Amino acid sequence: MGKLIFRYTDNDYLDVNREASEVSLTVPDDMTINEYKVMCMRLASAIGYTEKTIDKAFGDVEYDDDDKLTSVIKEALNDKRNKK
């Protein structure tokens, strides 16, 4: 597993920052860019961004149909879209 860490260290910026000042993610070593994009979209949804905003920011998502987990994520996103 890999660990991605983003941390602001500039104290002046931290005083006016309206974002998370630190984010840490543990991800598979072989994660594809599309899997990472799906993960970011899910995180955006989890913190309250609307589907329309997420779609506008991230655009189309390519799914790897051979990956069972990605297929489950795709179904979950499609179910969410169909409920609205």
C-alpha positions, 0 to 999 in steps of 0.5 A: 500500500502507498500513502499520499499525504498533502499538508500545508506548512505555510503558517500565513496561508493556514490562517486564511485557508478554507480547505483541509490543511492536511489530507492523508490517503492509504491507497493500493500501490497499483492504483490507476489514475481513473481509480484515483479520480473515482476516489476523489469524486467519492470524497467530494460527495462525502463532504457535501459537494453536489453531484452536478458540481462534482460532474462539472469539476471531474468530467467523465469517468473511465471505469475499468470493467475488469475490476470488481470494486470499480464496477461496484463504485460505478453502480453506486454512482449510477444509482445515486444519479438515477435517484435524482 
